[in-house]
Amino acid sequence: MAPRKIIHIDMDAFFASVEQRDFPHLQGKPVVVGGLGPRAVVAAASYEARQFGIHSAMPMGRAKNLCDQLIIQPGRMQTYKNESHHIHAIFQRYTNLIEPLSLDEAYLDVTENFLNLNSATQIAQQIKTAIWEETHLTASAGISVNKMLAKIASAMNKPNGLTLIRPEQAAQFIDTLPVKRFHGIGQRTAERMLQLGIETGAHLRQWDRITLIKWFGKAGGFYHELAHNIDNRPVNPNRERKSVGAEHTFDQDIFAKPLMQQALNTILAELWNRLDQLQLRGSTLTLKIKFADFQQITRAHTAQQIISTQAEAARIITALLQREPLYDRGVRLLGISMGHLCSSQTATTQPQQLSLF
């Protein structure tokens, strides 16, 4: 069977680049997108800001300490969504096998494509050119035989990069790749691997599947496959959303459960609005609590039926909160998410029963 041709497109500093494009006085300057409150975090950083060590998810206070010339732009989510829709329309000129990962990145399977082009590299370059000409934004592209390698390749020559990992190059590339660069291996897992002497793909490949599962659980089997360049995951245009959530970080830690309950009511209203827009409902509700020391817990409840009303969801979240002994620990963030999703139309046709929570 001929190798697949997979492209991973990743927009360059997407939110920040849109701001610099729309407001020319920001071009060439350190710009971040995010909030202004004391607990705000960086949603996106321009490459000029990254030179100071600033990156997404960094507390805004630390970012400002790293760069006193930092320019903070409030997010314009609808604008970013509109640009994302335009970019995905460009993808659709080549294939309908498109798997969006977020507003600013996606996989494309162009093994077969609408223009009958044999070169995936040529397709990636055409997409990059169209994005620039039509949006004045740059994208980086990675091309290879599977999703893992394509994603790694797209990050290698940012910004405005194009990187190809050929089939015959894959084994050597993986052998020299640090394990922290593998997609699916997070920071903590990488640190644990380093403690075991696993620094690169070559080291990882020396471990058998059973031993990796013993050390890393079910994920060990996945790591074994990655080390041997086995990634048969298809590009899935019908990728299902696993959960929908909403959360809020407080400017000051809160300690009293009545204040937490009040905040959760607001968060739940925001979540329900998102669920209505997406026409989704679910059977699992998860409460997320992050404390002042950044320790985090989650508590979940799965109902026997779809949770179809906001009032029912509120009862469940209230019960989860009241059951949790907080021991006067300050809370800096609260969040709610709904999982095990289905169409809200499906939910209304199911027989309802009282919650036994």
C-alpha positions in Angstrom: 0.0 0.0 0.0 1.3 3.4 -0.9 2.1 5.8 2.0 -0.5 8.3 3.0 0.1 12.0 2.4 -0.8 13.9 5.5 -0.5 17.7 6.0 -0.7 19.5 9.3 -1.4 23.2 8.9 -0.7 25.4 12.0 -1.3 29.2 11.8 1.6 31.3 13.2 0.7 33.1 16.5 -2.8 33.2 15.2 -4.7 35.5 17.5 -1.7 37.9 17.9 -1.1 37.9 14.1 -4.7 38.9 13.5 -4.3 41.8 15.9 -1.0 42.9 14.2 -2.7 42.7 10.8 -5.8 44.6 11.8 -3.9 47.3 13.7 -0.7 48.2 11.8 0.8 50.2 14.6 1.2 46.8 16.4 3.4 45.3 13.7 6.9 44.5 14.8 6.0 45.0 18.5 5.6 42.5 21.4 1.9 41.8 21.5 -0.1 39.4 23.5 -3.8 38.6 23.5 -5.4 38.2 26.9 -7.1 39.8 29.8 -6.0 42.7 32.1 -7.0 41.3 35.5 -4.4 40.1 38.1 -5.2 36.5 37.3 -5.3 36.9 33.5 -3.2 34.6 31.3 -1.7 35.0 27.8 -3.9 33.5 25.2 -1.4 34.1 22.3 1.9 35.9 21.9 3.5 37.4 18.9 6.9 36.3 17.8 8.3 39.6 19.0 6.9 38.8 22.5 8.2 35.3 22.4 11.7 36.6 22.2 11.3 37.7 25.8 10.3 34.2 26.9 6.6 34.9 26.8 4.3 32.1 25.7 0.6 31.1 25.8 -0.9 30.1 29.2 1.7 32.2 31.0 0.3 34.4 33.8 -0.1 37.9 32.4 1.7 39.4 35.4 4.8 37.4 34.6 4.6 38.3 30.9 4.6 42.0 31.8 7.6 41.5 34.1 9.5 39.9 31.3 8.8 42.8 28.9 7.9 46.2 30.1 7.0 47.3 26.5 4.4 44.5 26.2 1.2 45.5 24.5 -1.9 43.6 25.7 -4.8 43.3 23.3 -8.2 42.0 24.4 -9.4 39.0 22.5 -11.8 39.2 19.6 -13.1 35.7 19.4 -15.6 36.2 16.7 -13.0 37.8 14.4 -10.7 34.8 15.0 -13.6 32.4 14.2 -14.4 34.2 11.0 -10.7 34.0 9.9 -10.7 30.3 10.8 -13.8 29.7 8.6 -12.0 31.4 5.7 -8.9 29.3 6.1 -10.9 26.0 6.3 -12.7 27.0 3.1 -9.2 27.1 1.5 -8.6 23.6 2.7 -11.8 22.4 1.2 -10.6 23.3 -2.3 -8.2 20.3 -2.0 -9.9 17.7 0.1 -12.9 16.9 2.4 -10.7 14.8 4.7 -10.0 17.7 7.1 -9.7 17.2 10.9 -9.8 20.5 12.7 -7.9 20.5 16.0 -8.7 24.1 17.0 -9.3 27.4 15.3 -5.7 27.6 14.1 -4.7 24.1 13.1 -5.9 21.1 11.2 -4.9 17.8 9.6 -5.5 17.2 5.9 -5.3 13.9 4.1 -4.4 14.7 0.5 -3.4 11.1 -0.6 -6.3 11.6 -3.0 -7.3 15.2 -3.7 -9.7 17.2 -5.8 -7.0 18.6 -8.1 -5.3 15.2 -8.6 -1.9 16.6 -7.6 0.7 14.0 -6.8 2.8 16.2 -4.6 1.6 16.9 -1.0 4.4 19.5 -0.7 2.9 21.3 -3.7 -0.5 21.3 -2.1 0.8 22.6 1.2 2.6 25.4 -0.6 -0.5 26.3 -2.5 -2.5 26.4 0.7 0.1 28.6 2.4 0.1 31.0 -0.5 -3.7 31.2 -0.7 -3.9 31.9 3.1 -1.4 34.7 2.7 -3.0 36.2 -0.4 -6.5 36.1 1.0 -6.0 36.8 4.7 -2.5 38.3 5.0 -1.7 35.8 7.7 1.1 33.2 7.6 0.9 29.4 8.3 3.4 26.7 8.8 2.9 23.3 7.2 4.3 19.8 8.0 4.0 17.0 5.5 4.6 13.3 6.1 3.1 9.8 6.1 1.2 10.1 9.3 -0.4 12.6 11.7 2.4 12.4 14.4 5.2 13.2 12.0 3.2 15.9 10.1 2.4 17.7 13.4 6.0 17.6 14.5 7.2 18.8 11.1 4.9 21.8 11.1 6.6 23.2 14.3 10.1 22.8 13.0 10.6 25.9 10.9 8.1 28.4 12.3 7.0 31.0 11.4 5.9 30.6 7.7 7.7 27.2 7.5 7.2 24.2 5.3 8.8 20.9 6.3 8.7 17.5 4.7 9.6 14.3 6.4 9.8 11.7 3.6 8.9 8.0 4.3 12.6 6.9 4.0 13.6 9.6 6.5 11.0 8.7 9.2 13.0 6.1 11.1 16.1 8.1 11.5 14.1 11.2 12.3 12.3 9.4 15.1 15.5 7.9 16.5 17.0 11.4 16.9 13.9 13.1 18.2 13.8 14.0 21.9 10.9 12.2 23.7 9.5 15.6 24.9 8.9 16.4 21.2 6.7 13.4 20.6 3.0 14.3 20.2 1.2 12.7 23.1 4.1 12.7 25.6 3.6 15.5 28.1 6.1 17.2 30.3 5.6 15.0 33.3 5.8 11.8 31.2 8.9 13.1 29.5 10.6 13.8 32.8 9.7 10.3 34.0 11.2 8.8 30.8 14.4 10.8 31.3 14.7 9.3 34.8 14.5 5.9 33.1 17.2 6.8 30.6 14.8 7.3 27.7 15.9 10.5 26.1 15.2 10.0 22.4 13.1 7.9 20.1 16.0 5.5 19.7 16.0 4.9 23.4 12.3 4.5 23.5 12.4 1.9 20.7 14.6 -0.3 22.8 11.8 -0.8 25.3 9.3 -3.6 24.6 5.6 -3.0 24.6 4.8 -4.9 27.8 7.4 -3.1 29.8 6.2 0.3 28.6 2.7 -0.6 29.6 4.0 -1.7 33.0 5.6 1.8 33.6 3.1 4.1 31.8 -0.2 2.2 31.7 -2.3 1.9 28.6 -0.4 4.9 27.1 2.7 2.7 27.0 1.3 0.8 24.1 0.8 4.1 22.2 4.4 5.2 23.0 5.7 1.9 21.7 3.9 2.4 18.4 5.2 6.0 18.1 8.8 4.8 18.6 8.3 2.4 15.7 6.6 5.0 13.5 3.2 3.2 13.7 0.5 5.8 13.6 -2.5 4.6 11.6 -4.9 7.2 13.0 -7.1 8.4 10.1 -7.7 12.1 9.4 -11.3 12.2 10.8 -13.5 15.0 9.4 -16.3 13.8 11.7 -14.3 14.1 14.9 -16.7 14.2 17.8 -16.5 16.8 20.5 -15.9 15.0 23.8 -17.0 17.8 26.2 -18.0 21.4 26.4 -16.9 23.6 29.3 -16.7 27.0 30.9 -14.6 28.3 33.7 -13.6 31.5 35.6 -10.4 32.6 37.3 -11.0 34.9 40.2 -9.0 38.1 40.7 -8.8 37.2 44.4 -9.0 33.7 46.0 -12.4 32.9 47.4 -13.0 30.8 50.5 -16.7 30.7 51.2 -18.9 28.1 49.6 -21.8 30.5 49.1 -19.5 32.7 47.0 -18.4 29.6 45.0 -22.0 28.6 44.5 -22.8 32.1 43.2 -19.9 31.9 40.8 -20.8 28.4 39.6 -24.4 29.6 38.8 -22.8 32.2 36.4 -20.4 29.6 34.9 -23.2 27.1 34.4 -25.3 29.8 32.6 -22.4 30.4 30.3 -21.9 26.7 29.7 -25.6 26.2 29.0 -25.5 29.0 26.4 -22.7 27.2 24.6 -24.5 23.9 24.7 -27.6 25.6 23.3 -25.5 27.1 20.5 -24.0 23.7 19.7 -27.3 22.0 20.1 -25.7 19.5 22.6 -26.6 17.9 25.9 -24.8 15.2 27.9 -25.0 12.8 30.8 -21.8 13.7 32.7 -21.1 16.9 34.6 -17.6 17.6 36.0 -16.8 20.3 38.6 -13.2 21.6 38.4 -11.6 23.4 41.4 -8.2 24.9 41.3 -6.8 26.1 44.6 -4.5 29.0 45.4 -1.5 26.8 45.4 -2.4 25.6 41.8 -3.4 22.1 43.0 -6.5 21.0 41.1 -9.3 18.5 41.7 -12.2 17.4 39.6 -15.4 15.7 40.7 -17.8 14.2 38.2 -21.3 12.7 38.2 -22.8 10.7 35.4 -26.6 10.6 35.4 -28.7 7.6 34.2 -30.3 9.8 31.6 -29.3 12.9 29.5 -29.1 16.0 31.7 -31.6 18.1 29.7 -32.3 21.1 31.8 -30.1 23.8 33.4 -32.0 23.4 36.7 -31.1 19.7 36.9 -27.5 20.5 36.1 -27.5 23.1 38.8 -28.7 20.5 41.4 -25.9 18.2 40.4 -23.1 20.8 40.5 -24.4 22.1 43.9 -24.3 18.6 45.3 -20.7 18.1 44.0 -19.6 21.3 45.6 -21.3 20.7 49.0 -19.8 17.2 49.2 -16.3 18.4 48.8 -14.4 19.3 52.0 -12.3 22.4 51.1 -10.7 22.9 54.5 -10.7 26.7 54.1 -8.4 26.4 51.1 -8.5 29.5 48.8 -10.0 28.8 45.4 -8.6 30.6 42.4 -10.6 28.9 39.6 -13.9 27.1 39.2 -15.1 25.3 36.0 -17.9 23.1 34.8 -17.9 20.8 31.8 -20.4 18.4 30.3 -19.4 15.2 28.7 -20.9 12.1 27.0 -22.5 14.4 24.6 -25.4 13.9 22.2 -27.7 16.1 20.1 -30.1 18.1 22.2 -32.9 16.9 19.9 -32.0 13.3 20.9 -32.1 14.4 24.5 -35.6 15.7 24.3 -36.9 12.4 22.9 -35.5 10.3 25.7 -37.7 9.3 28.6 -36.8 11.4 31.7 -36.6 10.3 35.3 -35.7 11.9 38.5 -32.0 12.2 39.4 -30.9 9.7 42.1 -27.9 11.9 43.0 
